[in-house]
């Protein structure tokens, strides 16, 4: 039982934890991606996230389904926010539960790495100096490495 | 035949639109859509071999398009 969705509203990580919690779970791993106040040395004050909605949801569902196959017994709740976010706000949340910690940790890592690699979501960073730019992770070999 | 073309992020900015309708010959492939868009004003900002999607799933440039299909030209993704 896994879910994946986009939202325009602030992410409630507690509700994601609740979705994957159950009496047979010995481990719940929560990952939150948050808006950082700088990128490559430039002060950032916010990020606009946009998506190819239908494909982003389909791709996120494929990823949680793959994680379910690789890590048998894992339950996953994945939510990514779109719209304008301020520094410190949560852009993505992934809750994974499993009877044992190793699978919960590995499944969570799998989901975030695959999401960053292939889900059609883009971000435009707004800098303190008033400029803004689309972020292209491929131009940053150091950050693109797994 | 007519296909719908979706552009996003920096590619939408380059072309000045996020959605186009193209008239293509029967038997055209997804790569033909890219060639047509790159011929438009601002189109050279798009790489010759960008990521592509056909009807909301990743596709190769050789995939055949049919009337009513939705082709998306996908800039480098940056989710998370």
Backbone of each chain as ProteinMPNN parsed JSONL, in Angstrom:
{"seq_chain_A": "XXXXXXXXXXXXXXXXXXXXXXXXXXXXXXXXXXXXXXXXXXXXXXXXXXXXXXXXXXXXXXXXXXXXXXXXXXXXXXXXXXXXXXXXXXXXXXXXXXXXXXXXXXXXXXXXXXXXXXXXXXXXXXXXXXXXXXXXXXXXXXXXXX", "coords_chain_A": {"N_chain_A": [[0.846, -1.191, 0.0], [0.908, 1.888, -1.134], [1.324, 5.409, -1.74], [1.342, 8.261, -3.953], [1.633, 11.632, -4.647], [0.969, 15.008, -5.887], [0.93, 18.303, -4.505], [-0.481, 21.542, -3.839], [-0.498, 22.643, -1.456], [0.874, 23.359, 1.873], [2.997, 20.761, 3.111], [2.009, 18.157, 5.225], [3.794, 16.409, 7.257], [3.286, 14.683, 9.32], [0.879, 13.493, 8.689], [1.626, 11.888, 6.577], [3.274, 10.059, 7.843], [1.376, 8.841, 9.439], [-0.091, 7.555, 7.462], [1.526, 5.384, 6.717], [2.01, 4.021, 8.992], [1.673, 1.147, 11.112], [0.753, -1.701, 13.118], [2.467, -3.821, 12.632], [4.799, -2.663, 11.878], [8.19, -2.004, 12.355], [9.815, 0.056, 11.865], [9.882, 3.397, 10.789], [10.734, 5.616, 8.316], [11.307, 8.962, 7.687], [11.752, 11.273, 5.146], [12.489, 14.634, 4.481], [12.567, 17.07, 2.045], [13.844, 20.286, 1.929], [13.599, 23.851, 1.396], [16.561, 25.459, 0.763], [18.675, 28.13, 2.008], [20.627, 29.022, 0.317], [22.401, 28.6, -2.792], [25.02, 27.239, -4.529], [26.614, 29.235, -3.443], [25.043, 31.493, -3.755], [22.733, 33.642, -2.226], [19.481, 32.53, -1.506], [16.029, 33.258, -1.658], [13.639, 31.992, -2.145], [11.755, 29.434, -3.941], [10.2, 28.606, -6.982], [8.247, 25.904, -7.756], [7.392, 23.824, -10.463], [5.443, 21.522, -12.446], [4.979, 18.822, -14.788], [2.097, 17.859, -14.485], [0.399, 15.467, -14.793], [2.201, 13.532, -15.734], [4.185, 13.653, -13.81], [2.905, 12.696, -11.516], [2.289, 10.119, -12.418], [4.872, 9.094, -12.817], [5.932, 9.255, -10.245], [4.272, 7.424, -9.02], [5.083, 5.132, -10.37], [7.668, 4.913, -9.36], [7.292, 4.487, -6.557], [6.034, 2.082, -6.734], [8.019, 0.469, -7.896], [9.85, 0.551, -5.775], [8.412, -0.872, -3.922], [8.552, -3.387, -5.042], [11.301, -3.904, -4.959], [11.895, -3.751, -2.254], [10.472, -5.717, -0.433], [7.393, -5.635, 1.258], [7.476, -3.03, 2.11], [5.873, 0.075, 2.91], [4.823, 3.085, 1.447], [4.524, 6.607, 1.5], [4.384, 9.316, -0.558], [4.882, 12.685, -1.261], [4.91, 15.607, -3.19], [5.417, 19.055, -3.346], [4.125, 21.792, -5.275], [4.406, 25.12, -6.672], [4.959, 28.339, -5.108], [7.558, 28.442, -2.836], [8.957, 29.258, 0.347], [12.148, 29.832, 1.987], [13.1, 27.13, 4.012], [10.674, 25.824, 3.898], [8.921, 22.739, 3.23], [9.507, 20.836, 0.391], [9.334, 18.281, -0.59], [8.19, 15.176, 0.686], [8.795, 12.013, 2.072], [7.616, 9.119, 3.373], [8.477, 6.028, 4.678], [7.658, 2.795, 5.655], [8.396, -0.29, 7.36], [8.657, -3.675, 8.511], [11.297, -3.896, 9.422], [14.295, -1.9, 9.932], [16.314, -1.628, 7.917], [15.285, -2.041, 5.315], [13.371, -0.018, 5.258], [14.939, 2.303, 5.392], [16.54, 2.007, 3.072], [14.62, 1.913, 1.038], [13.544, 4.448, 1.213], [15.702, 6.029, 0.443], [15.99, 5.119, -2.175], [13.612, 6.065, -3.344], [13.837, 8.93, -3.164], [16.161, 9.395, -4.666], [15.503, 8.396, -7.226], [13.307, 9.99, -7.771], [14.516, 12.531, -8.007], [16.008, 12.056, -10.244], [14.238, 11.487, -12.389], [11.534, 12.452, -12.239], [9.265, 14.681, -13.743], [9.646, 17.609, -12.739], [10.274, 21.007, -12.081], [12.445, 23.674, -10.963], [12.519, 27.097, -10.17], [14.793, 29.255, -9.006], [14.758, 31.961, -6.754], [16.721, 34.709, -6.124], [18.353, 36.636, -3.541], [19.24, 38.997, -4.632], [17.3, 39.748, -6.381], [17.224, 38.544, -8.88], [16.406, 35.617, -10.904], [16.541, 32.091, -11.665], [16.194, 29.129, -13.72], [16.802, 25.965, -12.376], [19.339, 23.776, -13.271], [20.296, 20.702, -12.781], [22.081, 19.136, -14.207], [24.128, 20.708, -15.041], [25.749, 20.715, -12.962], [28.017, 18.814, -12.041], [29.102, 17.896, -9.618], [26.968, 17.867, -7.853], [25.176, 16.284, -9.134], [26.023, 13.732, -8.983], [25.373, 10.452, -7.633]], "CA_chain_A": [[0.0, 0.0, 0.0], [1.74, 3.075, -1.252], [0.651, 6.518, -2.418], [2.213, 9.306, -4.472], [0.784, 12.737, -5.116], [1.423, 16.394, -5.901], [0.033, 19.182, -3.766], [-0.138, 22.965, -3.84], [-0.615, 23.076, -0.055], [1.987, 22.94, 2.74], [3.002, 19.319, 3.356], [1.862, 17.745, 6.616], [4.565, 15.168, 7.313], [2.663, 13.785, 10.301], [-0.169, 12.688, 8.046], [2.297, 10.855, 5.781], [3.692, 9.018, 8.79], [0.164, 8.111, 9.831], [-0.493, 6.69, 6.343], [2.337, 4.166, 6.588], [2.163, 3.385, 10.304], [0.833, -0.018, 11.388], [1.281, -2.449, 14.265], [3.54, -4.74, 12.242], [5.943, -1.872, 11.423], [9.193, -1.742, 13.377], [10.62, 1.216, 11.462], [9.32, 4.382, 9.861], [11.752, 6.591, 7.929], [10.728, 10.151, 7.051], [12.677, 12.206, 4.504], [11.915, 15.902, 4.052], [13.414, 17.977, 1.268], [13.429, 21.64, 2.313], [14.207, 24.923, 0.605], [17.79, 25.94, 1.408], [18.799, 29.58, 1.841], [21.668, 29.409, -0.642], [22.759, 27.571, -3.764], [26.271, 27.601, -5.187], [27.111, 30.489, -2.883], [24.134, 32.629, -3.955], [21.623, 33.634, -1.266], [18.191, 32.207, -2.113], [14.919, 33.518, -0.726], [12.467, 31.179, -2.436], [11.792, 28.612, -5.155], [8.935, 28.236, -7.627], [8.25, 24.55, -8.319], [6.311, 23.523, -11.413], [5.497, 20.113, -12.852], [4.083, 18.247, -15.803], [1.353, 17.221, -13.405], [-0.063, 14.093, -15.043], [3.343, 12.624, -15.85], [4.904, 13.635, -12.529], [2.198, 11.77, -10.628], [2.463, 8.761, -12.956], [6.263, 8.68, -12.6], [6.084, 9.03, -8.801], [3.604, 6.153, -8.711], [5.956, 4.048, -10.855], [8.82, 4.802, -8.453], [6.926, 3.81, -5.304], [5.729, 0.696, -7.066], [9.325, -0.201, -8.022], [10.422, 0.401, -4.429], [7.659, -1.951, -3.299], [9.069, -4.656, -5.56], [12.679, -4.112, -4.507], [11.943, -3.877, -0.798], [9.185, -6.364, -0.187], [6.76, -5.351, 2.541], [7.562, -1.608, 2.451], [4.733, 0.947, 2.592], [5.408, 4.389, 1.14], [3.688, 7.764, 1.186], [5.252, 10.303, -1.211], [4.151, 13.897, -1.641], [5.763, 16.706, -3.654], [4.65, 20.305, -3.432], [4.418, 22.72, -6.371], [4.036, 26.492, -6.353], [6.032, 29.172, -4.567], [7.947, 28.049, -1.477], [9.961, 30.087, 1.01], [13.236, 29.114, 2.655], [12.694, 26.332, 5.171], [9.459, 25.039, 3.659], [9.136, 21.383, 2.722], [9.114, 20.659, -1.013], [9.02, 16.872, -0.81], [8.207, 14.337, 1.885], [8.704, 10.577, 1.793], [7.557, 8.27, 4.57], [8.561, 4.59, 4.352], [7.627, 1.924, 6.83], [8.706, -1.701, 7.101], [8.898, -4.354, 9.793], [12.684, -3.731, 9.855], [14.824, -0.592, 9.554], [17.186, -1.567, 6.739], [14.468, -1.878, 4.114], [12.722, 1.294, 5.307], [15.965, 3.292, 5.043], [16.963, 1.858, 1.668], [13.504, 2.267, 0.168], [13.413, 5.904, 1.221], [16.797, 6.534, -0.387], [15.662, 4.786, -3.565], [12.536, 6.951, -3.832], [14.286, 10.316, -3.388], [17.144, 9.458, -5.757], [14.793, 8.216, -8.495], [12.491, 11.197, -7.982], [15.373, 13.609, -8.5], [16.555, 11.674, -11.539], [13.314, 11.311, -13.494], [10.177, 13.015, -12.174], [9.286, 15.978, -14.44], [9.387, 18.761, -11.868], [11.338, 21.999, -12.286], [12.418, 24.745, -9.961], [13.106, 28.39, -10.489], [15.268, 29.846, -7.751], [14.747, 33.423, -6.644], [17.868, 35.096, -5.316], [18.172, 37.858, -2.747], [19.527, 40.193, -5.444], [16.159, 40.044, -7.249], [17.259, 37.747, -10.108], [15.937, 34.238, -10.734], [17.049, 31.173, -12.701], [15.812, 27.725, -13.688], [17.896, 25.124, -11.894], [19.69, 22.641, -14.146], [21.255, 19.883, -12.023], [23.079, 18.525, -15.096], [25.261, 21.626, -15.155], [26.497, 20.666, -11.697], [28.441, 17.423, -11.924], [29.359, 17.528, -8.222], [25.705, 17.617, -7.174], [24.387, 15.291, -9.864], [26.499, 12.387, -8.653], [24.501, 9.83, -6.634]], "C_chain_A": [[0.885, 1.246, 0.0], [0.975, 4.144, -2.009], [1.694, 7.518, -2.908], [1.327, 10.412, -5.008], [1.534, 14.064, -5.14], [0.439, 17.203, -5.078], [0.469, 20.628, -3.956], [-0.13, 23.503, -2.408], [0.636, 22.687, 0.745], [1.854, 21.453, 3.084], [2.924, 19.048, 4.86], [2.544, 16.388, 6.771], [3.955, 14.174, 8.3], [1.599, 12.909, 9.649], [0.447, 11.614, 7.149], [2.754, 9.703, 6.676], [2.496, 8.156, 9.181], [-0.259, 7.136, 8.728], [0.256, 5.366, 6.31], [2.507, 3.422, 7.913], [1.206, 2.192, 10.434], [1.519, -0.833, 12.482], [2.419, -3.391, 13.9], [4.796, -3.998, 11.776], [6.925, -1.663, 12.569], [10.013, -0.509, 13.069], [9.813, 2.102, 10.527], [10.412, 5.409, 9.6], [11.058, 7.739, 7.212], [11.844, 10.99, 6.446], [11.911, 13.458, 4.15], [12.957, 16.644, 3.237], [12.917, 19.381, 1.554], [14.19, 22.684, 1.497], [15.367, 25.542, 1.389], [17.977, 27.431, 1.112], [19.942, 30.014, 0.933], [21.892, 28.271, -1.613], [23.974, 28.059, -4.531], [26.747, 28.981, -4.735], [26.192, 31.682, -3.058], [22.992, 32.55, -2.942], [20.284, 33.48, -1.976], [17.085, 32.623, -1.144], [13.639, 32.777, -1.068], [12.629, 30.415, -3.73], [10.377, 28.414, -5.667], [9.095, 26.826, -8.195], [7.106, 24.418, -9.309], [6.504, 22.098, -11.91], [4.667, 19.881, -14.107], [3.208, 17.31, -14.973], [1.034, 15.744, -13.656], [1.112, 13.12, -15.076], [4.113, 12.544, -14.531], [4.233, 12.651, -11.572], [2.393, 10.334, -11.104], [3.867, 8.237, -12.656], [6.509, 8.424, -11.103], [5.415, 7.718, -8.398], [4.439, 4.969, -9.194], [7.111, 3.83, -9.877], [8.43, 4.098, -7.146], [6.57, 2.35, -5.557], [7.024, -0.118, -7.235], [9.943, -0.444, -6.65], [9.714, -0.74, -3.695], [8.128, -3.317, -3.769], [10.467, -4.956, -5.033], [12.77, -4.405, -3.018], [10.593, -4.418, -0.34], [8.653, -6.036, 1.204], [6.806, -3.885, 2.934], [6.251, -0.911, 2.098], [5.274, 2.368, 2.464], [4.317, 5.428, 0.925], [4.625, 8.863, 0.681], [4.404, 11.499, -1.61], [5.155, 14.968, -2.051], [4.905, 17.936, -3.824], [5.074, 21.097, -4.667], [3.882, 24.096, -5.989], [5.224, 27.219, -5.757], [6.3, 28.817, -3.111], [9.026, 28.981, -0.95], [11.033, 29.204, 1.626], [12.687, 28.384, 3.88], [11.452, 25.495, 4.94], [9.812, 23.687, 3.029], [8.627, 21.268, 1.296], [8.727, 19.218, -1.302], [9.096, 16.119, 0.51], [7.998, 12.894, 1.478], [8.696, 9.84, 3.125], [7.55, 6.816, 4.116], [8.489, 3.799, 5.646], [7.859, 0.481, 6.411], [8.832, -2.38, 8.466], [10.31, -4.103, 10.329], [13.325, -2.489, 9.231], [15.582, -0.567, 8.231], [16.368, -1.306, 5.473], [13.798, -0.51, 4.083], [13.701, 2.39, 4.889], [16.331, 3.214, 3.567], [15.852, 2.25, 0.703], [13.361, 3.783, 0.083], [14.482, 6.532, 0.324], [16.515, 6.288, -1.872], [14.651, 5.788, -4.125], [13.062, 8.362, -4.088], [15.28, 10.388, -4.55], [16.461, 9.305, -7.115], [13.927, 9.439, -8.8], [13.347, 12.309, -8.581], [15.871, 13.325, -9.907], [15.511, 11.769, -12.66], [11.932, 11.91, -13.395], [10.18, 14.427, -12.788], [8.745, 17.122, -13.578], [10.572, 19.708, -12.064], [11.277, 23.043, -11.199], [13.136, 25.973, -10.48], [13.487, 29.05, -9.174], [15.211, 31.362, -7.833], [15.842, 33.824, -5.668], [17.597, 36.427, -4.612], [18.418, 39.107, -3.571], [18.409, 40.492, -6.461], [16.139, 39.263, -8.553], [16.669, 36.366, -9.83], [16.42, 33.395, -11.907], [16.421, 29.798, -12.565], [17.022, 26.91, -13.26], [18.087, 23.956, -12.856], [20.737, 21.791, -13.445], [22.347, 19.287, -12.909], [24.292, 19.43, -15.299], [26.157, 21.565, -13.929], [26.936, 19.243, -11.425], [28.608, 16.99, -10.469], [28.057, 17.157, -7.508], [24.903, 16.516, -7.852], [24.807, 13.872, -9.508], [25.644, 11.769, -7.553], [25.159, 9.782, -5.249]], "O_chain_A": [[1.514, 1.593, 1.0], [0.094, 3.842, -2.814], [2.789, 7.612, -2.353], [0.376, 10.151, -5.744], [2.58, 14.225, -4.51], [-0.733, 16.847, -4.962], [1.642, 20.905, -4.203], [0.202, 24.665, -2.173], [1.374, 21.789, 0.341], [0.754, 20.951, 3.317], [3.666, 19.627, 5.653], [1.959, 15.35, 6.462], [4.094, 12.963, 8.132], [1.434, 11.742, 10.003], [-0.139, 10.546, 6.975], [2.637, 8.532, 6.315], [2.58, 6.929, 9.247], [-0.725, 6.033, 9.012], [-0.306, 4.342, 5.922], [3.077, 2.332, 7.954], [0.083, 2.224, 9.933], [2.713, -0.673, 12.737], [3.246, -3.726, 14.748], [5.754, -4.628, 11.328], [6.536, -1.194, 13.638], [10.813, -0.066, 13.893], [9.154, 1.627, 9.603], [10.954, 6.003, 10.532], [10.316, 7.528, 6.252], [12.78, 11.378, 7.146], [10.817, 13.385, 3.589], [14.092, 16.827, 3.679], [11.722, 19.656, 1.443], [15.277, 22.424, 0.981], [15.201, 26.064, 2.491], [17.499, 27.934, 0.095], [20.209, 31.207, 0.785], [21.609, 27.113, -1.302], [23.966, 29.146, -5.109], [27.218, 29.785, -5.539], [26.5, 32.773, -2.577], [22.352, 31.506, -2.811], [19.987, 34.204, -2.926], [17.187, 32.371, 0.056], [12.644, 32.914, -0.355], [13.524, 30.702, -4.525], [9.466, 28.096, -4.902], [9.976, 26.583, -9.02], [5.985, 24.847, -9.034], [7.595, 21.536, -11.808], [3.768, 20.657, -14.431], [3.527, 16.137, -14.783], [1.357, 14.882, -12.839], [1.038, 12.024, -14.52], [4.634, 11.486, -14.178], [4.907, 11.869, -10.9], [2.633, 9.435, -10.298], [4.033, 7.075, -12.285], [7.214, 7.482, -10.742], [5.921, 6.991, -7.544], [4.505, 3.934, -8.531], [7.485, 2.691, -9.599], [9.15, 3.215, -6.678], [6.779, 1.492, -4.7], [7.11, -1.256, -6.773], [10.495, -1.514, -6.391], [10.341, -1.482, -2.939], [8.11, -4.286, -3.01], [10.789, -6.097, -4.703], [13.602, -5.196, -2.573], [9.706, -3.674, 0.077], [9.37, -6.145, 2.199], [6.251, -3.507, 3.966], [5.598, -1.258, 1.114], [6.089, 2.802, 3.278], [3.317, 5.167, 0.257], [5.537, 9.29, 1.389], [3.344, 11.35, -2.217], [6.134, 15.211, -1.346], [3.805, 17.874, -4.375], [6.241, 21.074, -5.057], [3.029, 24.228, -5.112], [6.364, 26.771, -5.885], [5.408, 28.879, -2.265], [9.894, 29.435, -1.696], [10.858, 27.994, 1.771], [11.922, 28.938, 4.67], [11.189, 24.556, 5.692], [10.853, 23.526, 2.391], [7.465, 21.562, 1.017], [7.886, 18.96, -2.163], [9.959, 16.391, 1.346], [7.142, 12.583, 0.65], [9.645, 9.926, 3.904], [6.736, 6.415, 3.285], [9.183, 4.108, 6.615], [7.567, 0.08, 5.284], [9.089, -1.711, 9.468], [10.516, -4.095, 11.543], [12.947, -2.074, 8.135], [15.501, 0.417, 7.495], [16.723, -0.451, 4.662], [13.666, 0.096, 3.02], [13.347, 3.293, 4.13], [16.42, 4.238, 2.891], [16.116, 2.853, -0.337], [13.091, 4.332, -0.985], [14.202, 7.446, -0.452], [16.773, 7.149, -2.713], [14.813, 6.295, -5.235], [12.762, 8.941, -5.132], [15.247, 11.337, -5.333], [16.807, 10.015, -8.06], [13.829, 9.867, -9.95], [12.947, 12.953, -9.55], [16.128, 14.25, -10.677], [15.872, 12.105, -13.788], [11.197, 11.886, -14.382], [10.992, 15.269, -12.405], [7.587, 17.53, -13.673], [11.716, 19.273, -12.194], [10.233, 23.281, -10.591], [14.184, 25.904, -11.121], [12.635, 29.363, -8.343], [15.568, 31.962, -8.847], [15.888, 33.347, -4.534], [16.747, 37.217, -5.023], [17.876, 40.168, -3.261], [18.553, 41.381, -7.299], [15.141, 39.305, -9.273], [16.457, 35.989, -8.678], [16.674, 33.907, -12.997], [16.142, 29.339, -11.457], [18.135, 27.143, -13.731], [17.141, 23.25, -13.206], [21.927, 22.103, -13.496], [23.428, 18.964, -12.417], [25.362, 18.961, -15.688], [27.176, 22.251, -13.847], [26.29, 18.535, -10.653], [28.293, 15.852, -10.12], [28.034, 16.256, -6.67], [24.05, 15.887, -7.226], [24.047, 12.923, -9.703], [25.226, 12.471, -6.632], [24.556, 9.289, -4.296]]}, "seq_chain_B": "XXXXXXXXXXXXXXXXXXXXXXXXXXXXXXXXXXXXXXXXXXXXXXXXXXXXXXXXXXXXXXXXXXXXXXXXXXXXXXXX", "coords_chain_B": {"N_chain_B": [[-2.164, 15.304, -39.603], [-2.975, 16.227, -36.225], [-1.076, 17.145, -33.378], [-0.596, 17.65, -29.872], [1.676, 19.731, -28.225], [3.7, 19.999, -25.433], [5.472, 22.322, -23.463], [7.949, 23.176, -21.027], [9.172, 25.027, -18.171], [12.431, 26.26, -18.683], [12.344, 25.782, -21.425], [9.775, 26.466, -22.211], [9.908, 29.176, -21.646], [11.81, 29.942, -23.559], [10.521, 29.554, -26.021], [8.268, 30.987, -25.589], [5.759, 30.059, -25.111], [3.66, 27.617, -23.516], [2.277, 25.573, -24.575], [1.564, 24.037, -27.657], [0.063, 23.5, -30.881], [0.663, 21.225, -33.356], [0.77, 20.523, -36.858], [1.273, 17.544, -38.423], [2.834, 15.188, -40.712], [1.401, 11.986, -41.504], [2.805, 9.145, -39.887], [4.873, 10.451, -38.704], [7.493, 10.979, -36.254], [8.37, 11.294, -32.736], [10.744, 12.706, -32.615], [10.525, 14.349, -34.867], [8.828, 16.304, -34.005], [10.452, 17.688, -32.219], [12.332, 18.739, -34.033], [10.704, 20.495, -35.488], [9.913, 22.308, -33.481], [12.361, 23.37, -32.78], [12.867, 24.886, -34.988], [11.341, 27.085, -34.645], [10.945, 30.548, -33.531], [13.347, 31.279, -31.111], [13.778, 28.636, -30.689], [16.284, 27.447, -30.872], [17.357, 27.41, -28.396], [16.701, 25.063, -27.322], [18.048, 21.812, -26.802], [19.356, 19.552, -29.359], [18.683, 16.912, -28.827], [16.623, 16.494, -26.638], [15.138, 15.372, -23.464], [12.198, 13.394, -23.795], [8.633, 12.966, -23.855], [5.84, 10.885, -24.471], [2.473, 11.011, -24.425], [2.517, 11.297, -21.584], [4.531, 9.564, -20.642], [7.989, 8.641, -20.535], [9.754, 8.684, -23.629], [11.323, 7.593, -26.698], [13.039, 9.367, -29.355], [12.348, 8.135, -31.646], [9.826, 7.137, -31.49], [6.613, 6.6, -32.842], [4.16, 9.022, -33.63], [0.665, 9.604, -33.145], [-2.518, 10.857, -34.333], [-3.829, 13.279, -32.167], [-2.151, 12.699, -30.073], [-0.09, 13.515, -27.199], [2.784, 15.251, -26.942], [5.624, 15.824, -25.006], [8.252, 18.051, -24.352], [10.992, 17.806, -22.435], [12.7, 19.631, -20.095], [15.89, 19.531, -18.276], [15.304, 17.778, -15.306], [14.385, 18.825, -11.98], [13.395, 18.148, -9.47], [12.538, 17.674, -5.963]], "CA_chain_B": [[-2.752, 15.048, -38.287], [-2.658, 17.245, -35.223], [-0.624, 16.693, -32.057], [-0.421, 18.697, -28.87], [3.056, 19.744, -27.75], [3.836, 20.701, -24.154], [6.808, 22.834, -23.141], [8.004, 23.499, -19.611], [10.329, 25.68, -17.56], [13.265, 27.092, -19.562], [11.961, 25.593, -22.83], [8.571, 27.287, -22.413], [10.369, 30.572, -21.694], [12.523, 30.178, -24.817], [9.557, 29.607, -27.13], [7.247, 31.977, -25.242], [4.459, 29.39, -24.949], [3.825, 26.312, -22.867], [1.516, 24.557, -25.287], [1.444, 24.296, -29.092], [-0.575, 22.471, -31.685], [1.415, 21.076, -34.605], [0.221, 19.695, -37.919], [2.376, 16.675, -38.855], [2.492, 14.138, -41.677], [1.211, 10.645, -40.942], [4.068, 8.423, -39.781], [5.895, 11.266, -38.037], [7.972, 10.468, -34.973], [8.523, 12.322, -31.706], [11.885, 13.533, -33.0], [10.086, 15.362, -35.835], [8.25, 17.397, -33.216], [11.586, 18.48, -31.72], [12.889, 19.491, -35.169], [9.782, 21.594, -35.808], [9.949, 23.311, -32.421], [13.668, 24.041, -32.831], [12.847, 25.845, -36.105], [10.566, 28.257, -34.255], [11.713, 31.619, -32.884], [13.795, 30.88, -29.779], [13.88, 27.179, -30.619], [17.669, 26.956, -30.772], [17.706, 27.264, -26.973], [16.464, 23.66, -26.975], [19.09, 20.927, -27.341], [18.855, 18.722, -30.461], [18.157, 15.625, -28.329], [16.151, 16.657, -25.259], [14.265, 14.322, -22.934], [10.898, 13.456, -24.463], [7.565, 12.106, -23.351], [4.682, 10.685, -25.343], [1.313, 10.691, -23.596], [2.859, 11.288, -20.159], [5.558, 8.595, -20.249], [9.212, 8.887, -21.298], [9.716, 8.077, -24.952], [12.489, 7.877, -27.529], [12.712, 10.256, -30.475], [11.894, 7.3, -32.767], [8.445, 6.681, -31.275], [5.664, 7.125, -33.834], [3.046, 9.758, -33.027], [-0.633, 9.445, -33.8], [-3.397, 12.015, -34.167], [-4.338, 13.474, -30.808], [-1.136, 12.413, -29.053], [0.494, 14.634, -26.453], [4.241, 15.127, -26.888], [6.204, 16.813, -24.104], [9.705, 18.236, -24.426], [11.261, 17.865, -20.991], [13.998, 20.18, -19.688], [16.507, 18.784, -17.165], [14.369, 17.818, -14.187], [15.027, 19.357, -10.77], [12.493, 17.974, -8.332], [13.129, 17.357, -4.684]], "C_chain_B": [[-2.238, 16.084, -37.289], [-2.157, 16.594, -33.932], [-0.449, 17.904, -31.148], [1.005, 18.592, -28.338], [3.123, 20.573, -26.471], [5.296, 21.091, -23.928], [6.799, 23.28, -21.684], [9.25, 24.325, -19.29], [11.116, 26.496, -18.592], [12.869, 26.94, -21.031], [10.704, 26.406, -23.151], [8.956, 28.766, -22.49], [11.006, 30.886, -23.043], [11.562, 30.36, -25.988], [8.465, 30.655, -26.863], [5.849, 31.386, -25.121], [4.69, 28.083, -24.208], [3.011, 25.206, -23.54], [1.353, 24.977, -26.742], [0.615, 23.195, -29.726], [0.187, 22.412, -33.005], [0.676, 20.17, -35.57], [1.382, 18.876, -38.488], [1.886, 15.679, -39.906], [2.258, 12.821, -40.939], [2.557, 9.927, -40.911], [5.179, 9.227, -39.112], [6.269, 10.65, -36.691], [8.171, 11.635, -34.004], [9.682, 13.266, -32.043], [11.522, 14.616, -34.014], [9.476, 16.567, -35.125], [9.369, 18.312, -32.718], [12.161, 19.336, -32.848], [12.02, 20.704, -35.485], [9.865, 22.697, -34.744], [11.279, 24.064, -32.457], [13.763, 25.031, -33.987], [12.082, 27.119, -35.754], [11.477, 29.316, -33.635], [12.061, 31.187, -31.463], [14.083, 29.405, -29.644], [15.287, 26.64, -30.471], [18.152, 26.878, -29.33], [17.475, 25.829, -26.518], [17.583, 22.809, -27.554], [18.503, 20.066, -28.458], [18.236, 17.409, -29.974], [17.707, 15.756, -26.876], [15.435, 15.402, -24.764], [12.879, 14.515, -23.527], [9.897, 12.557, -23.768], [6.446, 12.055, -24.37], [3.533, 10.214, -24.454], [1.7, 10.391, -22.148], [3.758, 10.145, -19.703], [6.798, 8.867, -21.104], [9.205, 8.084, -22.588], [11.047, 8.347, -25.663], [12.047, 8.786, -28.677], [12.155, 9.46, -31.657], [10.446, 6.839, -32.625], [7.502, 7.363, -32.267], [4.521, 7.844, -33.119], [1.775, 9.562, -33.852], [-1.486, 10.677, -33.516], [-3.894, 12.097, -32.729], [-3.332, 13.196, -29.71], [-0.646, 13.697, -28.396], [1.994, 14.374, -26.326], [4.763, 16.211, -25.95], [7.711, 16.849, -24.299], [10.147, 18.657, -23.022], [12.633, 18.467, -20.701], [14.599, 19.32, -18.569], [15.646, 18.913, -15.906], [15.118, 18.205, -12.9], [14.105, 19.245, -9.565], [13.264, 17.697, -7.046], [13.413, 18.604, -3.866]], "O_chain_B": [[-1.206, 16.722, -37.498], [-2.735, 15.619, -33.452], [-0.191, 19.019, -31.601], [1.484, 17.499, -28.037], [2.658, 21.712, -26.434], [6.217, 20.31, -24.165], [5.769, 23.711, -21.166], [10.235, 24.32, -20.03], [10.541, 27.327, -19.295], [13.042, 27.878, -21.809], [10.587, 26.969, -24.24], [8.404, 29.517, -23.295], [10.779, 31.955, -23.61], [11.77, 31.221, -26.842], [7.823, 31.144, -27.792], [4.866, 32.122, -25.037], [5.778, 27.509, -24.264], [3.054, 24.049, -23.122], [1.04, 26.132, -27.029], [0.482, 22.1, -29.179], [0.338, 23.424, -33.689], [0.046, 19.189, -35.175], [2.36, 19.44, -38.978], [0.698, 15.367, -39.984], [2.844, 12.575, -39.884], [3.365, 10.091, -41.826], [6.299, 8.738, -38.968], [5.494, 9.915, -36.078], [8.145, 12.801, -34.397], [9.609, 14.468, -31.788], [12.136, 15.682, -34.026], [9.595, 17.702, -35.586], [9.263, 19.537, -32.781], [12.446, 20.517, -32.651], [12.529, 21.8, -35.721], [9.884, 23.882, -35.076], [11.317, 25.266, -32.194], [14.623, 25.912, -33.985], [12.161, 28.114, -36.474], [12.617, 29.037, -33.264], [11.186, 30.779, -30.7], [14.576, 28.958, -28.609], [15.482, 25.517, -30.005], [19.229, 26.345, -29.063], [17.976, 25.412, -25.473], [18.026, 23.051, -28.677], [17.289, 19.867, -28.509], [17.36, 16.855, -30.638], [18.336, 15.193, -25.98], [15.159, 14.486, -25.538], [12.434, 15.643, -23.739], [10.248, 11.536, -23.177], [6.142, 13.042, -25.04], [3.61, 9.163, -23.819], [1.283, 9.39, -21.566], [3.76, 9.788, -18.525], [6.679, 9.275, -22.259], [8.715, 6.956, -22.634], [11.802, 9.233, -25.261], [10.855, 8.953, -28.937], [11.559, 10.037, -32.567], [9.9, 6.219, -33.538], [7.596, 8.57, -32.494], [3.982, 7.345, -32.131], [1.812, 9.383, -35.069], [-1.215, 11.438, -32.588], [-4.327, 11.099, -32.153], [-3.62, 13.427, -28.535], [-0.764, 14.793, -28.943], [2.42, 13.41, -25.69], [4.394, 17.379, -26.079], [8.363, 15.809, -24.399], [9.743, 19.696, -22.501], [13.645, 17.853, -21.039], [13.91, 18.485, -17.984], [15.302, 20.02, -15.492], [16.313, 17.948, -12.757], [14.047, 20.153, -8.736], [14.481, 17.513, -7.056], [13.918, 18.507, -2.747]]}, "name": "protein", "num_of_chains": 2, "seq": "XXXXXXXXXXXXXXXXXXXXXXXXXXXXXXXXXXXXXXXXXXXXXXXXXXXXXXXXXXXXXXXXXXXXXXXXXXXXXXXXXXXXXXXXXXXXXXXXXXXXXXXXXXXXXXXXXXXXXXXXXXXXXXXXXXXXXXXXXXXXXXXXXXXXXXXXXXXXXXXXXXXXXXXXXXXXXXXXXXXXXXXXXXXXXXXXXXXXXXXXXXXXXXXXXXXXXXXXXXXXXXXXXX"}
